[in-house]
Amino acid sequence: MEEGCPRCKTTKYRNPSLKLMVNICGHTLCENCVELLFVKGANSCPECNIPLRRNNYRVQLFDPMVEKELDIRRRILRDFNKKEEDFPTLEEYNEYLEEIEVIIFNLCNNIDILETNKKIEQYKKENRDQIIRNKQRMGKDEVELEIILEQEKEMAEMRKKEIENLEELSKKKKTIEKEKLIDELMFSSENAQSILQTYASKAEEEKKEQELAPPPPKVSKFSSGVKFSSSFQQNYLPIPKVEEGPLYKYEEPEVVFNGPAVPALDEIEARKYTNHIRTESPAEKAGGFQSKISCLRALQEAMQGLYPF
């Protein structure tokens, strides 16, 4: 189904730059329709008439129902923020997680909305202090994560600037070399061909030197910025040595049939066993199914174990 705005009927095919936006109830509108409808700040959803504000809409990245579930899940987990260590047993923690999923499912599929919202409010009242405590704890973790991400961003900017500086120096060097070459061709008394050969050989030598130069040592690190050396890898990330054994040799298994001899595959049709079963259809035959193989397996199962031990 082609993506488009249900209000103005504009599609991605007609307008490739169309930007769809989704609200908290999972219904979509294009950016222009959102601006027109919510020019005064508040209005209702054209699909379900839920009262909304302009900031309830955000750019749609996934399917509208996925966006709705993500919004509900984010809102519910903001209050249902208990961790495993807050429960005496793992079973109680799993029941708590199951209860969260039931609430999210009901809200996403409009099942018992009033009862579900009452349950959420009751939970907030009963666990108010713990919710605030856990939010503060999560706030500290988020601050630390922001600091780490900011440091990584700064390092990426520094690397980008270094690369740009190196490229700029390389361009300047090439420009200077070209100017020198032009000057020599204009004012030197030597043969122009020999001058060009000299510069060509010099450029070739520089290229070879760059290729032979050892690459800069890589400093491995985690996303948190913590560096680790080869000794860390040896002590904490051991690489197991794989010893090659002898080559595998297939040996046919010994099957104890304990029953009368079953006809061979090419004898199944000759003895008219296939007259009593359905023949394969063209589609089944194209997929590799053969009715005589199924008949052979049925005969093997029927005759196996008929003789006593």
C-alpha positions in Angstrom: 0.0 0.0 0.0 1.4 3.4 -1.0 2.1 5.9 1.8 0.0 9.1 1.7 -1.9 11.6 3.7 -5.5 10.5 4.4 -6.7 14.2 4.5 -5.2 15.8 1.3 -4.6 12.5 -0.5 -1.1 13.4 -1.4 1.2 10.4 -1.9 4.9 9.7 -1.9 4.6 8.9 -5.6 3.2 12.4 -6.4 5.4 14.2 -3.9 8.7 12.4 -3.1 9.5 15.0 -0.5 6.3 14.4 1.4 6.9 14.2 5.2 4.3 12.2 7.1 3.7 12.8 10.8 2.0 10.5 13.3 0.2 11.4 16.5 -0.2 9.6 19.8 -3.3 7.6 18.6 -1.4 6.2 15.6 -3.0 8.2 12.8 -1.0 10.0 10.2 -1.1 13.4 8.5 1.3 15.2 6.2 3.3 18.1 7.6 1.3 20.7 5.7 -2.1 19.4 7.0 -0.7 19.3 10.6 0.3 23.0 10.2 -3.1 24.0 8.8 -5.2 22.0 11.4 -3.2 23.0 14.4 -2.5 26.7 13.5 -4.2 27.7 16.7 -2.4 25.1 18.8 -5.2 22.7 19.5 -7.6 20.6 17.4 -8.9 17.0 17.2 -7.6 14.0 15.2 -9.4 13.8 11.8 -9.6 10.0 12.2 -10.8 9.4 15.8 -11.6 12.9 17.1 -9.2 12.7 20.1 -8.3 16.2 21.2 -4.7 16.9 20.4 -2.0 19.6 20.3 0.6 20.4 17.7 3.4 18.9 19.8 1.5 15.5 19.9 2.7 15.0 16.3 6.2 13.8 15.3 7.8 12.6 12.1 6.8 9.1 11.1 9.7 6.7 10.9 7.9 3.3 11.0 4.4 1.9 10.4 1.7 4.0 12.2 0.8 1.2 14.6 4.5 0.6 15.4 4.8 4.4 16.1 1.7 4.2 18.4 3.1 1.2 20.3 6.5 3.0 20.7 4.8 6.1 22.1 2.7 4.1 24.5 5.6 1.9 25.6 7.8 5.0 26.2 5.0 6.6 28.3 4.2 3.5 30.4 7.9 2.6 31.1 8.4 6.1 32.4 6.3 5.1 35.4 6.7 1.3 35.4 10.4 1.7 36.0 11.1 -1.0 38.6 14.2 -3.2 38.1 14.9 -6.8 38.8 16.7 -5.9 42.1 13.4 -4.3 43.4 11.7 -7.8 43.6 12.5 -10.6 46.0 12.2 -13.3 43.4 12.7 -13.6 39.6 9.2 -15.0 39.3 7.6 -11.8 40.7 9.7 -9.7 38.4 8.6 -11.7 35.4 4.9 -11.3 36.5 5.5 -7.5 36.7 7.0 -7.5 33.1 4.0 -9.5 31.9 1.6 -7.1 33.5 3.4 -4.2 31.7 3.0 -6.0 28.3 -0.7 -6.6 29.0 -1.2 -2.9 29.7 0.6 -1.9 26.5 -1.3 -4.4 24.5 -4.7 -3.1 25.8 -3.8 0.5 25.1 -2.5 -0.3 21.6 -5.5 -2.3 20.6 -8.2 -0.2 22.4 -9.1 -3.0 24.8 -10.6 -2.0 28.2 -9.1 1.5 28.0 -10.9 2.8 31.1 -10.0 -0.2 33.3 -6.4 -0.1 32.1 -6.0 3.6 32.8 -7.5 3.1 36.3 -4.9 0.4 36.9 -2.1 2.7 35.8 -3.3 5.5 38.1 -3.7 3.0 41.0 -0.1 1.8 40.4 1.2 5.4 40.3 -0.5 6.2 43.7 0.8 3.1 45.4 4.4 3.3 44.1 4.8 7.1 43.9 8.0 7.3 46.0 9.7 4.5 44.3 8.8 5.8 40.8 10.4 9.2 41.7 13.5 7.4 43.2 14.0 5.3 40.1 13.5 8.3 37.8 16.3 10.2 39.7 18.5 7.1 39.3 17.7 6.9 35.6 18.4 10.6 35.3 21.9 10.2 36.6 22.6 7.3 34.2 21.2 9.4 31.3 23.5 12.3 32.3 26.5 10.0 32.3 25.5 8.6 28.9 25.1 12.1 27.5 28.6 13.1 28.7 30.1 10.0 27.1 28.2 10.6 23.8 29.4 14.2 23.8 33.0 13.1 24.3 32.7 10.7 21.4 31.1 13.4 19.3 34.0 15.8 20.1 36.6 13.1 19.2 34.8 12.4 15.9 34.9 16.2 15.1 38.6 16.3 15.9 39.3 13.3 13.6 37.2 15.0 10.9 39.2 18.2 11.2 42.5 16.3 11.1 41.5 14.6 7.9 40.4 17.9 6.4 43.7 19.5 7.4 45.7 16.7 5.8 43.6 17.0 2.6 44.2 20.7 2.6 48.0 20.3 3.0 48.0 17.7 0.2 46.1 20.1 -2.1 48.6 22.9 -1.3 51.5 20.6 -1.9 50.1 19.6 -5.3 49.5 23.2 -6.2 53.1 24.2 -5.3 54.5 21.3 -7.3 52.4 22.3 -10.3 53.7 25.9 -10.0 57.3 24.7 -9.8 56.8 22.5 -12.9 55.3 25.4 -14.9 58.2 27.7 -13.8 60.8 25.1 -14.9 59.1 24.5 -18.2 59.0 28.3 -18.8 62.4 29.4 -17.7 64.7 26.3 -17.6 67.0 25.6 -20.5 66.6 21.8 -20.1 64.5 19.6 -22.4 60.8 19.8 -21.5 60.4 16.0 -21.8 63.2 15.3 -19.3 61.7 17.8 -16.8 58.3 16.1 -17.1 60.0 12.6 -16.6 61.8 13.9 -13.5 58.6 15.2 -11.9 56.7 12.0 -12.9 59.4 9.8 -11.3 59.4 11.9 -8.2 55.6 11.6 -7.9 55.8 7.8 -8.3 58.4 7.6 -5.5 56.2 9.6 -3.2 53.3 7.3 -4.0 55.4 4.2 -3.2 56.5 5.7 0.1 52.9 6.4 1.1 52.0 2.8 0.3 55.0 1.3 2.2 54.4 3.5 5.2 53.0 1.5 8.2 49.4 2.3 9.0 48.8 4.3 12.3 48.3 2.0 15.2 44.7 1.3 16.1 43.6 2.0 19.6 40.6 -0.1 20.4 38.1 1.2 22.8 34.6 0.6 24.0 31.7 3.0 23.1 32.2 4.5 26.6 35.6 5.7 25.6 37.5 3.2 27.8 40.6 2.0 25.9 41.9 -1.5 26.1 45.3 -2.9 24.9 46.4 -6.2 23.6 47.2 -7.4 27.2 43.6 -6.8 28.0 42.5 -8.9 25.1 44.9 -11.6 26.1 43.8 -11.6 29.8 40.0 -11.1 29.3 39.2 -12.1 25.7 41.1 -15.3 25.1 41.1 -16.7 21.6 40.8 -20.5 21.7 43.3 -22.4 19.6 41.6 -24.8 17.2 43.5 -28.1 16.7 42.8 -29.8 13.4 41.8 -33.4 13.8 41.6 -36.2 11.3 39.4 -35.7 8.3 35.8 -36.9 8.6 35.1 -40.3 7.0 31.5 -41.3 6.4 30.5 -44.7 7.7 27.1 -46.1 6.7 25.1 -46.9 9.9 24.1 -50.5 10.6 20.2 -50.7 10.6 18.6 -53.6 12.3 15.3 -54.0 10.4 13.8 -57.1 12.1 11.2 -57.6 9.4 10.5 -59.0 5.9 12.5 -57.6 3.0 11.0 -54.3 1.6 10.9 -53.9 -2.2 13.5 -51.6 -3.7 12.5 -48.1 -4.9 12.5 -49.1 -8.6 10.2 -52.1 -7.7 7.5 -50.0 -6.0 5.7 -49.0 -9.3 6.4 -52.4 -10.9 4.6 -54.2 -8.1 1.7 -51.7 -8.3 2.0 -50.4 -4.7 1.5 -46.9 -6.0 -2.0 -47.8 -7.4 -3.3 -47.5 -3.8 -2.0 -44.0 -3.0 -2.5 -40.5 -4.5 0.0 -39.5 -7.2 1.9 -36.3 -6.8 0.6 -33.1 -8.3 2.8 -31.1 -10.8 3.5 -28.5 -8.1 4.6 -31.3 -5.7 6.7 -32.9 -8.4 8.4 -29.6 -9.1 9.3 -29.3 -5.4 11.0 -32.7 -5.4 8.1 -34.8 -3.8 7.7 -38.3 -5.2 4.8 -40.6 -4.2 6.8 -43.7 -4.6 9.3 -42.5 -1.9 6.5 -41.9 0.5 5.1 -45.4 -0.3 8.5 -46.9 0.4 8.8 -45.2 3.7 5.3 -46.4 4.7 6.2 -50.0 3.8 9.4 -49.8 5.8 7.5 -48.5 8.9 4.8 -51.2 8.4 7.2 -54.1 8.1 9.9 -53.1 10.6 10.0 -55.0 13.8 7.6 -57.8 12.6 10.0 -60.5 13.4 10.6 -61.2 17.1 14.1 -60.7 18.6 
